[in-house]
Amino acid sequence: MRLLLHTTLTAAVLAGAPATLADELRAPDAISVRFGSFSGTAYYNVEPSGYRVVVTLASEENPRPIRIETVLAPSQEVVLSGGVDGNSAPPTVIISRHGNVVTLESAAPGQ
């Protein structure tokens, strides 16, 4: 049986920027995301083992896509962080699940 649960994903995951208003989604709808100079999509599917969150990113400088997958149980999170030059804080995104809600939010530098 496939469950269709409401989820919240924050569409803005810009490095160093606070999270913005969330979009209500149903699995497996996707949203557009940014991670530093990379842009792409994020979505999730409900599976018996948890919520499989998939983020696919690419940039003009590196058009080969990067795919990140994680399965989250309730109250779990994963942190994505990328390298940058020595003058900037790395982009950091926290993907977390609380009950039926999945959020993507950027972490402020120094967190």
N, CA, C and O atoms as CSV, one atom per row, in Angstrom:
chain,resi,resn,atom,element,x,y,z
A,1,MET,N,N,0.841,-1.169,0.000
A,1,MET,CA,C,0.000,0.000,0.000
A,1,MET,C,C,0.890,1.237,0.000
A,1,MET,O,O,1.854,1.321,0.761
A,2,ARG,N,N,0.568,2.164,-0.833
A,2,ARG,CA,C,1.362,3.386,-0.934
A,2,ARG,C,C,0.681,4.492,-0.144
A,2,ARG,O,O,-0.503,4.763,-0.341
A,3,LEU,N,N,1.420,5.124,0.741
A,3,LEU,CA,C,0.875,6.209,1.537
A,3,LEU,C,C,1.190,7.531,0.869
A,3,LEU,O,O,2.311,7.748,0.410
A,4,LEU,N,N,0.217,8.409,0.812
A,4,LEU,CA,C,0.437,9.756,0.316
A,4,LEU,C,C,0.290,10.695,1.503
A,4,LEU,O,O,-0.825,10.979,1.939
A,5,LEU,N,N,1.397,11.169,2.019
A,5,LEU,CA,C,1.397,12.019,3.199
A,5,LEU,C,C,1.841,13.418,2.825
A,5,LEU,O,O,2.689,13.595,1.949
A,6,HIS,N,N,1.269,14.411,3.488
A,6,HIS,CA,C,1.702,15.791,3.255
A,6,HIS,C,C,3.088,15.992,3.836
A,6,HIS,O,O,3.419,15.452,4.892
A,7,THR,N,N,3.890,16.771,3.139
A,7,THR,CA,C,5.244,17.080,3.558
A,7,THR,C,C,5.482,18.551,3.372
A,7,THR,O,O,4.834,19.198,2.549
A,8,THR,N,N,6.406,19.080,4.132
A,8,THR,CA,C,6.813,20.458,3.949
A,8,THR,C,C,8.267,20.451,3.547
A,8,THR,O,O,9.100,19.864,4.237
A,9,LEU,N,N,8.588,21.106,2.423
A,9,LEU,CA,C,9.969,21.266,1.978
A,9,LEU,C,C,10.201,22.749,1.775
A,9,LEU,O,O,9.394,23.426,1.137
A,10,THR,N,N,11.268,23.244,2.299
A,10,THR,CA,C,11.587,24.654,2.119
A,10,THR,C,C,12.282,24.824,0.787
A,10,THR,O,O,13.313,24.200,0.535
A,11,ALA,N,N,11.720,25.671,-0.073
A,11,ALA,CA,C,12.221,25.795,-1.433
A,11,ALA,C,C,13.548,26.524,-1.504
A,11,ALA,O,O,14.321,26.272,-2.428
A,12,ALA,N,N,13.845,27.405,-0.582
A,12,ALA,CA,C,15.111,28.143,-0.647
A,12,ALA,C,C,16.121,27.495,0.276
A,12,ALA,O,O,15.960,27.525,1.497
A,13,VAL,N,N,17.146,26.916,-0.288
A,13,VAL,CA,C,18.240,26.368,0.494
A,13,VAL,C,C,19.517,27.042,0.020
A,13,VAL,O,O,20.508,26.383,-0.293
A,14,LEU,N,N,19.474,28.353,-0.028
A,14,LEU,CA,C,20.609,29.128,-0.503
A,14,LEU,C,C,21.652,29.229,0.600
A,14,LEU,O,O,21.307,29.444,1.762
A,15,ALA,N,N,22.904,29.078,0.255
A,15,ALA,CA,C,23.979,29.133,1.239
A,15,ALA,C,C,23.943,30.447,1.997
A,15,ALA,O,O,23.928,31.522,1.398
A,16,GLY,N,N,23.930,30.353,3.315
A,16,GLY,CA,C,23.977,31.534,4.150
A,16,GLY,C,C,22.675,32.275,4.277
A,16,GLY,O,O,22.616,33.264,5.007
A,17,ALA,N,N,21.625,31.845,3.603
A,17,ALA,CA,C,20.336,32.528,3.679
A,17,ALA,C,C,19.402,31.742,4.572
A,17,ALA,O,O,19.457,30.512,4.585
A,18,PRO,N,N,18.538,32.423,5.326
A,18,PRO,CA,C,17.582,31.704,6.148
A,18,PRO,C,C,16.546,31.003,5.274
A,18,PRO,O,O,16.327,31.380,4.122
A,19,ALA,N,N,15.920,29.985,5.835
A,19,ALA,CA,C,14.875,29.286,5.107
A,19,ALA,C,C,13.705,30.228,4.862
A,19,ALA,O,O,13.455,31.143,5.646
A,20,THR,N,N,12.995,29.993,3.770
A,20,THR,CA,C,11.843,30.827,3.440
A,20,THR,C,C,10.573,30.017,3.631
A,20,THR,O,O,10.602,28.937,4.220
A,21,LEU,N,N,9.461,30.535,3.136
A,21,LEU,CA,C,8.195,29.847,3.268
A,21,LEU,C,C,8.282,28.449,2.681
A,21,LEU,O,O,8.990,28.215,1.701
A,22,ALA,N,N,7.561,27.534,3.286
A,22,ALA,CA,C,7.590,26.142,2.863
A,22,ALA,C,C,6.489,25.858,1.856
A,22,ALA,O,O,5.435,26.493,1.873
A,23,ASP,N,N,6.745,24.904,0.984
A,23,ASP,CA,C,5.756,24.431,0.022
A,23,ASP,C,C,5.162,23.129,0.533
A,23,ASP,O,O,5.894,22.251,0.991
A,24,GLU,N,N,3.838,22.996,0.459
A,24,GLU,CA,C,3.185,21.736,0.805
A,24,GLU,C,C,3.276,20.805,-0.390
A,24,GLU,O,O,2.925,21.187,-1.507
A,25,LEU,N,N,3.744,19.593,-0.164
A,25,LEU,CA,C,3.899,18.612,-1.244
A,25,LEU,C,C,3.266,17.293,-0.866
A,25,LEU,O,O,3.006,17.018,0.305
A,26,ARG,N,N,3.024,16.489,-1.874
A,26,ARG,CA,C,2.672,15.083,-1.692
A,26,ARG,C,C,3.758,14.279,-2.377
A,26,ARG,O,O,4.190,14.610,-3.481
A,27,ALA,N,N,4.193,13.225,-1.717
A,27,ALA,CA,C,5.186,12.355,-2.343
A,27,ALA,C,C,4.616,11.867,-3.662
A,27,ALA,O,O,3.444,11.492,-3.677
A,28,PRO,N,N,5.310,11.841,-4.722
A,28,PRO,CA,C,6.711,12.141,-4.930
A,28,PRO,C,C,6.953,13.470,-5.646
A,28,PRO,O,O,7.917,13.572,-6.406
A,29,ASP,N,N,6.113,14.498,-5.434
A,29,ASP,CA,C,6.315,15.796,-6.093
A,29,ASP,C,C,7.690,16.367,-5.765
A,29,ASP,O,O,8.209,16.162,-4.668
A,30,ALA,N,N,8.272,17.078,-6.713
A,30,ALA,CA,C,9.604,17.657,-6.549
A,30,ALA,C,C,9.517,19.169,-6.441
A,30,ALA,O,O,8.560,19.785,-6.911
A,31,ILE,N,N,10.543,19.765,-5.805
A,31,ILE,CA,C,10.675,21.216,-5.760
A,31,ILE,C,C,12.057,21.591,-6.273
A,31,ILE,O,O,12.963,20.759,-6.301
A,32,SER,N,N,12.212,22.831,-6.675
A,32,SER,CA,C,13.516,23.351,-7.091
A,32,SER,C,C,14.292,23.784,-5.859
A,32,SER,O,O,13.725,24.362,-4.932
A,33,VAL,N,N,15.602,23.502,-5.851
A,33,VAL,CA,C,16.462,23.889,-4.731
A,33,VAL,C,C,17.766,24.467,-5.254
A,33,VAL,O,O,18.158,24.224,-6.395
A,34,ARG,N,N,18.441,25.245,-4.388
A,34,ARG,CA,C,19.787,25.750,-4.682
A,34,ARG,C,C,20.690,25.389,-3.519
A,34,ARG,O,O,20.271,25.382,-2.361
A,35,PHE,N,N,21.953,25.085,-3.852
A,35,PHE,CA,C,22.971,24.742,-2.864
A,35,PHE,C,C,24.254,25.403,-3.352
A,35,PHE,O,O,24.975,24.844,-4.178
A,36,GLY,N,N,24.535,26.603,-2.834
A,36,GLY,CA,C,25.680,27.360,-3.340
A,36,GLY,C,C,25.456,27.675,-4.811
A,36,GLY,O,O,24.424,28.244,-5.167
A,37,SER,N,N,26.408,27.314,-5.677
A,37,SER,CA,C,26.269,27.566,-7.113
A,37,SER,C,C,25.529,26.435,-7.834
A,37,SER,O,O,25.351,26.492,-9.051
A,38,PHE,N,N,25.102,25.420,-7.102
A,38,PHE,CA,C,24.389,24.292,-7.691
A,38,PHE,C,C,22.885,24.511,-7.580
A,38,PHE,O,O,22.405,25.126,-6.627
A,39,SER,N,N,22.155,24.007,-8.554
A,39,SER,CA,C,20.697,24.033,-8.487
A,39,SER,C,C,20.185,22.681,-8.951
A,39,SER,O,O,20.889,21.939,-9.636
A,40,GLY,N,N,18.966,22.372,-8.575
A,40,GLY,CA,C,18.395,21.084,-8.946
A,40,GLY,C,C,17.042,20.881,-8.317
A,40,GLY,O,O,16.276,21.828,-8.140
A,41,THR,N,N,16.746,19.618,-7.974
A,41,THR,CA,C,15.456,19.264,-7.410
A,41,THR,C,C,15.619,18.408,-6.165
A,41,THR,O,O,16.651,17.773,-5.950
A,42,ALA,N,N,14.564,18.410,-5.349
A,42,ALA,CA,C,14.490,17.542,-4.178
A,42,ALA,C,C,13.089,16.961,-4.114
A,42,ALA,O,O,12.109,17.646,-4.406
A,43,TYR,N,N,13.001,15.702,-3.733
A,43,TYR,CA,C,11.708,15.042,-3.539
A,43,TYR,C,C,11.902,13.895,-2.569
A,43,TYR,O,O,13.029,13.567,-2.197
A,44,TYR,N,N,10.796,13.284,-2.160
A,44,TYR,CA,C,10.905,12.104,-1.320
A,44,TYR,C,C,9.822,11.111,-1.710
A,44,TYR,O,O,8.810,11.477,-2.307
A,45,ASN,N,N,10.048,9.857,-1.365
A,45,ASN,CA,C,9.074,8.782,-1.517
A,45,ASN,C,C,8.914,8.100,-0.172
A,45,ASN,O,O,9.878,7.971,0.583
A,46,VAL,N,N,7.700,7.663,0.131
A,46,VAL,CA,C,7.433,6.912,1.355
A,46,VAL,C,C,7.750,5.453,1.075
A,46,VAL,O,O,7.223,4.866,0.130
A,47,GLU,N,N,8.621,4.865,1.908
A,47,GLU,CA,C,9.001,3.465,1.786
A,47,GLU,C,C,8.804,2.792,3.135
A,47,GLU,O,O,8.685,3.487,4.145
A,48,PRO,N,N,8.765,1.477,3.189
A,48,PRO,CA,C,8.599,0.793,4.478
A,48,PRO,C,C,9.683,1.151,5.500
A,48,PRO,O,O,9.419,1.176,6.702
A,49,SER,N,N,10.892,1.427,5.028
A,49,SER,CA,C,12.001,1.728,5.951
A,49,SER,C,C,12.060,3.195,6.358
A,49,SER,O,O,12.836,3.546,7.246
A,50,GLY,N,N,11.257,4.070,5.731
A,50,GLY,CA,C,11.273,5.496,6.053
A,50,GLY,C,C,11.005,6.327,4.813
A,50,GLY,O,O,10.516,5.819,3.804
A,51,TYR,N,N,11.328,7.605,4.897
A,51,TYR,CA,C,11.148,8.519,3.765
A,51,TYR,C,C,12.473,8.624,3.023
A,51,TYR,O,O,13.466,9.097,3.576
A,52,ARG,N,N,12.487,8.178,1.759
A,52,ARG,CA,C,13.697,8.290,0.934
A,52,ARG,C,C,13.704,9.669,0.299
A,52,ARG,O,O,12.883,9.968,-0.568
A,53,VAL,N,N,14.646,10.518,0.740
A,53,VAL,CA,C,14.798,11.873,0.225
A,53,VAL,C,C,15.900,11.851,-0.828
A,53,VAL,O,O,16.988,11.328,-0.587
A,54,VAL,N,N,15.611,12.424,-1.999
A,54,VAL,CA,C,16.570,12.448,-3.101
A,54,VAL,C,C,16.778,13.900,-3.515
A,54,VAL,O,O,15.819,14.619,-3.798
A,55,VAL,N,N,18.041,14.324,-3.548
A,55,VAL,CA,C,18.410,15.659,-4.006
A,55,VAL,C,C,19.367,15.476,-5.176
A,55,VAL,O,O,20.381,14.790,-5.048
A,56,THR,N,N,19.048,16.090,-6.321
A,56,THR,CA,C,19.898,16.025,-7.508
A,56,THR,C,C,20.303,17.449,-7.864
A,56,THR,O,O,19.450,18.323,-8.019
A,57,LEU,N,N,21.621,17.682,-7.994
A,57,LEU,CA,C,22.155,19.028,-8.219
A,57,LEU,C,C,23.151,19.031,-9.372
A,57,LEU,O,O,23.818,18.029,-9.633
A,58,ALA,N,N,23.246,20.164,-10.059
A,58,ALA,CA,C,24.263,20.389,-11.090
A,58,ALA,C,C,24.508,21.893,-11.163
A,58,ALA,O,O,23.720,22.681,-10.640
A,59,SER,N,N,25.596,22.284,-11.808
A,59,SER,CA,C,25.892,23.702,-11.992
A,59,SER,C,C,26.372,23.917,-13.416
A,59,SER,O,O,26.678,22.961,-14.128
A,60,GLU,N,N,26.436,25.174,-13.827
A,60,GLU,CA,C,26.943,25.467,-15.172
A,60,GLU,C,C,28.397,25.052,-15.285
A,60,GLU,O,O,28.819,24.560,-16.331
A,61,GLU,N,N,29.179,25.244,-14.213
A,61,GLU,CA,C,30.593,24.872,-14.231
A,61,GLU,C,C,30.786,23.359,-14.224
A,61,GLU,O,O,31.754,22.854,-14.792
A,62,ASN,N,N,29.873,22.638,-13.586
A,62,ASN,CA,C,29.959,21.186,-13.494
A,62,ASN,C,C,28.580,20.603,-13.790
A,62,ASN,O,O,27.821,20.318,-12.864
A,63,PRO,N,N,28.243,20.420,-15.080
A,63,PRO,CA,C,26.898,19.974,-15.437
A,63,PRO,C,C,26.606,18.505,-15.117
A,63,PRO,O,O,25.458,18.071,-15.222
A,64,ARG,N,N,27.633,17.732,-14.728
A,64,ARG,CA,C,27.373,16.343,-14.351
A,64,ARG,C,C,26.605,16.345,-13.042
A,64,ARG,O,O,27.089,16.901,-12.056
A,65,PRO,N,N,25.419,15.741,-12.999
A,65,PRO,CA,C,24.600,15.809,-11.785
A,65,PRO,C,C,25.206,15.054,-10.608
A,65,PRO,O,O,25.873,14.030,-10.760
A,66,ILE,N,N,24.947,15.599,-9.448
A,66,ILE,CA,C,25.290,14.962,-8.180
A,66,ILE,C,C,23.975,14.525,-7.567
A,66,ILE,O,O,23.051,15.329,-7.449
A,67,ARG,N,N,23.876,13.273,-7.178
A,67,ARG,CA,C,22.641,12.740,-6.588
A,67,ARG,C,C,22.941,12.317,-5.157
A,67,ARG,O,O,23.877,11.561,-4.901
A,68,ILE,N,N,22.135,12.816,-4.236
A,68,ILE,CA,C,22.287,12.508,-2.821
A,68,ILE,C,C,20.996,11.854,-2.361
A,68,ILE,O,O,19.918,12.411,-2.567
A,69,GLU,N,N,21.084,10.683,-1.742
A,69,GLU,CA,C,19.910,9.987,-1.234
A,69,GLU,C,C,20.119,9.651,0.229
A,69,GLU,O,O,21.221,9.308,0.657
A,70,THR,N,N,19.030,9.756,0.990
A,70,THR,CA,C,19.052,9.329,2.381
A,70,THR,C,C,17.662,8.844,2.748
A,70,THR,O,O,16.672,9.339,2.209
A,71,VAL,N,N,17.573,7.884,3.656
A,71,VAL,CA,C,16.298,7.412,4.163
A,71,VAL,C,C,16.184,7.905,5.597
A,71,VAL,O,O,17.025,7.602,6.443
A,72,LEU,N,N,15.124,8.675,5.858
A,72,LEU,CA,C,14.933,9.262,7.182
A,72,LEU,C,C,13.773,8.601,7.909
A,72,LEU,O,O,12.667,8.493,7.378
A,73,ALA,N,N,14.042,8.162,9.130
A,73,ALA,CA,C,12.996,7.736,10.051
A,73,ALA,C,C,12.520,8.986,10.787
A,73,ALA,O,O,13.161,10.032,10.690
A,74,PRO,N,N,11.405,8.902,11.525
A,74,PRO,CA,C,10.972,10.076,12.275
A,74,PRO,C,C,12.082,10.585,13.200
A,74,PRO,O,O,12.815,9.790,13.789
A,75,SER,N,N,12.200,11.889,13.323
A,75,SER,CA,C,13.173,12.572,14.187
A,75,SER,C,C,14.624,12.398,13.747
A,75,SER,O,O,15.529,12.570,14.563
A,76,GLN,N,N,14.870,12.065,12.488
A,76,GLN,CA,C,16.239,11.987,11.981
A,76,GLN,C,C,16.524,13.173,11.074
A,76,GLN,O,O,15.617,13.796,10.523
A,77,GLU,N,N,17.835,13.472,10.934
A,77,GLU,CA,C,18.262,14.518,10.020
A,77,GLU,C,C,19.603,14.157,9.423
A,77,GLU,O,O,20.336,13.324,9.956
A,78,VAL,N,N,19.917,14.802,8.297
A,78,VAL,CA,C,21.207,14.655,7.646
A,78,VAL,C,C,21.670,16.051,7.256
A,78,VAL,O,O,20.864,16.902,6.881
A,79,VAL,N,N,22.977,16.277,7.349
A,79,VAL,CA,C,23.551,17.581,7.030
A,79,VAL,C,C,24.398,17.443,5.767
A,79,VAL,O,O,25.257,16.566,5.673
A,80,LEU,N,N,24.141,18.328,4.793
A,80,LEU,CA,C,24.948,18.400,3.578
A,80,LEU,C,C,25.774,19.663,3.655
A,80,LEU,O,O,25.248,20.733,3.962
A,81,SER,N,N,27.066,19.551,3.380
A,81,SER,CA,C,27.936,20.717,3.396
A,81,SER,C,C,28.909,20.598,2.244
A,81,SER,O,O,29.391,19.507,1.940
A,82,GLY,N,N,29.199,21.721,1.601
A,82,GLY,CA,C,30.079,21.696,0.440
A,82,GLY,C,C,31.263,22.605,0.623
A,82,GLY,O,O,31.226,23.530,1.434
A,83,GLY,N,N,32.314,22.347,-0.126
A,83,GLY,CA,C,33.509,23.175,-0.072
A,83,GLY,C,C,33.371,24.417,-0.927
A,83,GLY,O,O,32.661,24.425,-1.932
A,84,VAL,N,N,34.055,25.458,-0.514
A,84,VAL,CA,C,34.115,26.709,-1.273
A,84,VAL,C,C,35.530,27.241,-1.156
A,84,VAL,O,O,36.401,26.594,-0.575
A,85,ASP,N,N,35.754,28.418,-1.710
A,85,ASP,CA,C,37.073,29.014,-1.567
A,85,ASP,C,C,37.301,29.417,-0.113
A,85,ASP,O,O,36.368,29.374,0.690
A,86,GLY,N,N,38.501,29.799,0.232
A,86,GLY,CA,C,38.854,30.124,1.605
A,86,GLY,C,C,38.224,31.386,2.149
A,86,GLY,O,O,38.384,31.681,3.333
A,87,ASN,N,N,37.511,32.146,1.329
A,87,ASN,CA,C,36.925,33.406,1.763
A,87,ASN,C,C,35.448,33.316,2.114
A,87,ASN,O,O,34.871,34.294,2.588
A,88,SER,N,N,34.824,32.162,1.893
A,88,SER,CA,C,33.390,32.038,2.101
A,88,SER,C,C,33.070,30.851,2.998
A,88,SER,O,O,33.818,29.875,3.058
A,89,ALA,N,N,31.941,30.957,3.692
A,89,ALA,CA,C,31.458,29.820,4.473
A,89,ALA,C,C,30.876,28.787,3.506
A,89,ALA,O,O,30.268,29.161,2.503
A,90,PRO,N,N,31.052,27.499,3.790
A,90,PRO,CA,C,30.513,26.481,2.883
A,90,PRO,C,C,28.989,26.461,2.934
A,90,PRO,O,O,28.402,26.707,3.988
A,91,PRO,N,N,28.334,26.164,1.789
A,91,PRO,CA,C,26.886,25.995,1.838
A,91,PRO,C,C,26.565,24.781,2.699
A,91,PRO,O,O,27.206,23.738,2.572
A,92,THR,N,N,25.588,24.914,3.563
A,92,THR,CA,C,25.176,23.831,4.445
A,92,THR,C,C,23.666,23.752,4.433
A,92,THR,O,O,22.981,24.761,4.603
A,93,VAL,N,N,23.142,22.545,4.231
A,93,VAL,CA,C,21.711,22.302,4.227
A,93,VAL,C,C,21.415,21.178,5.198
A,93,VAL,O,O,22.101,20.156,5.206
A,94,ILE,N,N,20.394,21.369,6.015
A,94,ILE,CA,C,19.948,20.349,6.956
A,94,ILE,C,C,18.614,19.807,6.448
A,94,ILE,O,O,17.650,20.553,6.277
A,95,ILE,N,N,18.578,18.500,6.210
A,95,ILE,CA,C,17.347,17.828,5.804
A,95,ILE,C,C,16.867,17.057,7.017
A,95,ILE,O,O,17.581,16.191,7.521
A,96,SER,N,N,15.669,17.356,7.493
A,96,SER,CA,C,15.180,16.688,8.692
A,96,SER,C,C,13.747,16.222,8.517
A,96,SER,O,O,12.987,16.753,7.707
A,97,ARG,N,N,13.403,15.207,9.307
A,97,ARG,CA,C,12.042,14.671,9.316
A,97,ARG,C,C,11.531,14.683,10.743
A,97,ARG,O,O,12.186,14.185,11.659
A,98,HIS,N,N,10.355,15.257,10.917
A,98,HIS,CA,C,9.668,15.258,12.206
A,98,HIS,C,C,8.251,14.791,11.933
A,98,HIS,O,O,7.429,15.549,11.418
A,99,GLY,N,N,7.962,13.533,12.280
A,99,GLY,CA,C,6.659,12.952,11.958
A,99,GLY,C,C,6.513,12.829,10.463
A,99,GLY,O,O,7.327,12.178,9.809
A,100,ASN,N,N,5.470,13.456,9.902
A,100,ASN,CA,C,5.224,13.406,8.462
A,100,ASN,C,C,5.771,14.618,7.739
A,100,ASN,O,O,5.458,14.820,6.565
A,101,VAL,N,N,6.576,15.428,8.400
A,101,VAL,CA,C,7.090,16.673,7.826
A,101,VAL,C,C,8.585,16.533,7.546
A,101,VAL,O,O,9.371,16.191,8.430
A,102,VAL,N,N,8.960,16.806,6.285
A,102,VAL,CA,C,10.372,16.829,5.886
A,102,VAL,C,C,10.715,18.271,5.536
A,102,VAL,O,O,9.986,18.915,4.782
A,103,THR,N,N,11.826,18.788,6.080
A,103,THR,CA,C,12.235,20.155,5.779
A,103,THR,C,C,13.652,20.173,5.243
A,103,THR,O,O,14.491,19.363,5.637
A,104,LEU,N,N,13.905,21.101,4.345
A,104,LEU,CA,C,15.239,21.423,3.864
A,104,LEU,C,C,15.466,22.862,4.250
A,104,LEU,O,O,14.697,23.741,3.859
A,105,GLU,N,N,16.511,23.116,5.011
A,105,GLU,CA,C,16.792,24.506,5.392
A,105,GLU,C,C,18.285,24.736,5.411
A,105,GLU,O,O,19.067,23.838,5.723
A,106,SER,N,N,18.669,25.956,5.071
A,106,SER,CA,C,20.086,26.304,5.092
A,106,SER,C,C,20.472,26.666,6.510
A,106,SER,O,O,19.665,27.200,7.271
A,107,ALA,N,N,21.722,26.367,6.859
A,107,ALA,CA,C,22.240,26.732,8.160
A,107,ALA,C,C,23.037,28.016,8.007
A,107,ALA,O,O,23.790,28.180,7.048
A,108,ALA,N,N,22.866,28.912,8.948
A,108,ALA,CA,C,23.630,30.156,8.929
A,108,ALA,C,C,25.097,29.834,9.151
A,108,ALA,O,O,25.406,28.860,9.837
A,109,PRO,N,N,26.021,30.628,8.587
A,109,PRO,CA,C,27.442,30.381,8.805
A,109,PRO,C,C,27.746,30.338,10.295
A,109,PRO,O,O,27.237,31.143,11.075
A,110,GLY,N,N,28.585,29.380,10.670
A,110,GLY,CA,C,28.986,29.228,12.061
A,110,GLY,C,C,28.119,28.270,12.847
A,110,GLY,O,O,28.409,28.004,14.013
A,111,GLN,N,N,27.049,27.734,12.240
A,111,GLN,CA,C,26.210,26.771,12.950
A,111,GLN,C,C,26.739,25.377,12.767
A,111,GLN,O,O,26.163,24.424,13.293
